[in-house]
Amino acid sequence: MRIWGEWVCPRLLNLMMEDDEDLKALRTRTLAPTTGRVLELGFGTGLNLHHYPPGVKRLVAVDPNPGMAALAHERMAGAGLEVEHYQTTAEQLPFDSASFDSVVCTLTLCSIPDVAASLAEVGRVLKPGGQFLFCEHGLHADAGMRRWQHRLNPLWKRVFDGCHINRDIARLVEDAGLVLDPLEHPVLKSLPKVAAYFYLGRARRAA
């Protein structure tokens, strides 16, 4: 499973996502408000790099997967954006409290083992009034689809290296003490229906 998780799955996901026009549009919309000192959780293969607004010149990025890091460094070389990359988990971030203006997370909360601890860390490293920008797939609004998500989740996790399709992203963010702005819920036709319901939004650390 280590070979699958560290080498095969990163390349498979990179191939699936890099040319998806709907996902590209969501990345651009998610990152548009990014300002100040920026931290990206779950940097992966660096697919967000070309979607940051022009005002962002430097990025701190974390991802624990060495297979992802190998592909990310290739993309970082031609990005025109200075990236400080850490191969570490989101559950224990090696940064000072209240040290970031923006924390970004796309298609990552689904696969973090302890997502509550990670979101607690987001709240810790954000400055008062700082913003958490996220775009994640998760628990569907439709009850019938939710039942399918719960049934298929054990198999989905095995195939996609720990990815969950049934996490209630909004509740997880609010439970971390972050103040959630109104959410959008785009549905991507390019993805299987059980993984196509998205949570696009912003939350803030209380000032």
C-alpha positions as CSV (number, residue, x, y, z in Angstrom):
1,M,0.0,0.0,0.0
2,R,3.0,2.4,0.5
3,I,3.9,2.2,-3.2
4,W,0.2,2.9,-4.0
5,G,-0.1,5.8,-1.6
6,E,3.2,7.5,-2.2
7,W,3.8,6.9,-5.9
8,V,0.8,5.5,-7.9
9,C,-2.0,7.5,-6.3
10,P,-0.3,10.9,-6.5
11,R,0.3,10.4,-10.2
12,L,-3.2,9.1,-10.8
13,L,-4.8,12.1,-9.0
14,N,-2.5,14.6,-10.7
15,L,-3.6,13.1,-14.1
16,M,-7.3,13.2,-13.2
17,M,-7.3,16.8,-11.9
18,E,-4.8,18.9,-13.8
19,D,-6.9,19.3,-17.0
20,D,-10.3,19.4,-15.4
21,E,-11.7,22.8,-16.4
22,D,-14.4,22.9,-13.7
23,L,-11.8,22.2,-11.0
24,K,-9.5,24.9,-12.5
25,A,-12.3,27.4,-12.3
26,L,-13.0,26.5,-8.6
27,R,-9.4,26.8,-7.7
28,T,-9.3,30.3,-9.2
29,R,-12.4,31.4,-7.4
30,T,-11.2,29.9,-4.1
31,L,-7.8,31.6,-4.2
32,A,-9.0,35.0,-5.5
33,P,-9.3,36.6,-2.0
34,T,-5.8,35.4,-0.9
35,T,-3.8,38.1,0.7
36,G,-0.8,38.6,3.0
37,R,1.3,35.8,4.3
38,V,-0.2,32.6,2.9
39,L,-0.1,29.0,4.0
40,E,-1.4,26.1,1.8
41,L,-2.4,22.9,3.5
42,G,-2.2,19.7,1.3
43,F,-0.1,21.3,-1.4
44,G,-0.1,18.0,-3.3
45,T,1.5,18.3,-6.7
46,G,1.2,22.1,-6.8
47,L,-2.0,22.3,-8.9
48,N,-3.0,25.6,-7.2
49,L,0.2,27.4,-8.1
50,H,-1.1,29.1,-11.3
51,H,-4.4,30.1,-9.7
52,Y,-3.1,32.5,-7.0
53,P,-3.8,36.2,-7.6
54,P,-0.9,38.4,-8.8
55,G,-0.5,40.0,-5.4
56,V,0.7,36.6,-3.9
57,K,4.5,36.4,-4.5
58,R,5.4,33.9,-1.8
59,L,3.8,30.8,-0.4
60,V,4.4,28.5,2.6
61,A,3.2,25.0,1.7
62,V,2.8,21.7,3.6
63,D,2.2,18.1,2.5
64,P,3.3,14.9,4.1
65,N,3.4,12.7,0.9
66,P,6.9,12.3,-0.6
67,G,5.4,11.1,-3.9
68,M,3.4,14.4,-4.1
69,A,6.5,16.4,-3.2
70,A,8.4,14.9,-6.1
71,L,5.8,16.1,-8.6
72,A,5.3,19.4,-6.8
73,H,9.0,20.4,-7.1
74,E,8.8,20.0,-10.9
75,R,5.8,22.3,-11.0
76,M,7.3,24.8,-8.5
77,A,10.3,25.3,-10.8
78,G,8.3,27.1,-13.4
79,A,5.6,28.8,-11.3
80,G,7.1,32.3,-10.9
81,L,6.1,32.1,-7.2
82,E,8.5,31.6,-4.3
83,V,7.4,28.4,-2.4
84,E,8.7,27.4,1.0
85,H,7.8,23.7,1.1
86,Y,7.5,21.5,4.2
87,Q,7.0,17.7,4.1
88,T,4.9,17.5,7.2
89,T,1.3,16.9,8.4
90,A,-1.4,19.5,9.0
91,E,-2.2,18.1,12.5
92,Q,1.0,19.7,14.0
93,L,2.1,22.7,12.0
94,P,5.7,23.9,12.7
95,F,4.7,27.6,12.6
96,D,4.1,30.3,15.2
97,S,0.6,31.1,16.4
98,A,-1.1,34.0,14.6
99,S,1.5,34.1,11.9
100,F,-0.6,33.9,8.6
101,D,-3.1,36.2,7.0
102,S,-4.6,33.4,4.8
103,V,-4.7,29.7,5.0
104,V,-5.7,27.8,1.8
105,C,-7.0,24.3,1.5
106,T,-8.4,22.6,-1.6
107,L,-9.3,18.9,-1.9
108,T,-7.4,18.1,1.3
109,L,-9.8,18.0,4.3
110,C,-11.2,14.8,2.8
111,S,-8.0,12.9,3.3
112,I,-6.4,14.3,6.5
113,P,-6.6,11.6,9.2
114,D,-7.4,13.9,12.1
115,V,-9.2,16.7,10.4
116,A,-10.4,18.3,13.7
117,A,-6.8,18.6,14.9
118,S,-5.8,20.2,11.5
119,L,-8.6,22.7,11.6
120,A,-7.6,23.6,15.2
121,E,-4.1,24.3,13.9
122,V,-5.6,26.5,11.2
123,G,-7.3,28.6,13.9
124,R,-4.0,28.7,15.8
125,V,-1.7,29.9,13.0
126,L,-4.2,32.4,11.6
127,K,-3.9,36.0,12.7
128,P,-7.0,37.5,14.4
129,G,-9.4,38.3,11.6
130,G,-7.3,36.0,9.2
131,Q,-9.1,34.0,6.6
132,F,-9.4,30.3,5.8
133,L,-10.2,29.7,2.1
134,F,-11.3,26.2,1.1
135,C,-12.8,24.2,-1.7
136,E,-13.6,20.6,-0.7
137,H,-15.9,17.8,-1.7
138,G,-18.0,16.2,1.0
139,L,-21.3,15.1,2.4
140,H,-24.1,15.6,-0.1
141,A,-27.3,17.7,0.6
142,D,-29.5,14.9,-0.8
143,A,-30.3,12.1,1.7
144,G,-30.3,9.4,-0.9
145,M,-26.8,10.4,-2.1
146,R,-25.6,10.6,1.5
147,R,-26.6,7.0,2.1
148,W,-24.5,6.0,-1.0
149,Q,-21.6,8.0,0.3
150,H,-21.7,6.2,3.6
151,R,-21.9,2.8,1.9
152,L,-19.1,3.5,-0.5
153,N,-16.7,5.4,1.8
154,P,-14.8,2.4,3.1
155,L,-13.9,1.2,-0.4
156,W,-13.3,4.8,-1.7
157,K,-10.8,5.4,1.2
158,R,-8.8,2.3,0.2
159,V,-8.7,3.2,-3.5
160,F,-7.9,6.9,-3.0
161,D,-5.4,6.8,-0.2
162,G,-7.6,7.8,2.7
163,C,-10.0,10.2,0.9
164,H,-13.4,10.4,2.5
165,I,-16.5,11.2,0.5
166,N,-18.9,11.7,3.5
167,R,-17.3,14.4,5.7
168,D,-19.6,17.4,6.6
169,I,-17.1,20.1,5.8
170,A,-19.2,23.0,7.1
171,R,-19.7,21.4,10.5
172,L,-16.0,20.5,10.8
173,V,-15.0,24.1,10.1
174,E,-17.5,25.6,12.5
175,D,-16.6,23.0,15.2
176,A,-13.0,24.3,15.0
177,G,-14.3,27.7,16.2
178,L,-13.9,29.5,12.8
179,V,-16.6,31.9,11.8
180,L,-18.1,30.6,8.5
181,D,-19.2,32.9,5.7
182,P,-22.1,31.8,3.5
183,L,-21.1,28.7,1.5
184,E,-21.6,27.8,-2.2
185,H,-22.2,24.2,-3.2
186,P,-21.2,23.6,-6.8
187,V,-21.7,20.1,-8.2
188,L,-19.0,19.0,-10.7
189,K,-20.3,16.9,-13.6
190,S,-16.8,15.7,-14.4
191,L,-16.7,13.7,-11.1
192,P,-18.6,10.6,-9.9
193,K,-21.8,11.8,-8.2
194,V,-20.7,10.5,-4.8
195,A,-17.7,12.8,-4.9
196,A,-19.1,15.7,-6.9
197,Y,-20.8,17.9,-4.1
198,F,-18.5,20.7,-3.1
199,Y,-18.1,23.2,-0.3
200,L,-16.7,26.5,-1.5
201,G,-16.2,29.2,1.0
202,R,-14.3,31.2,3.5
203,A,-14.1,31.2,7.3
204,R,-12.4,33.7,9.6
205,R,-10.6,33.5,12.9
206,A,-12.5,35.7,15.4
207,A,-10.8,39.0,15.8
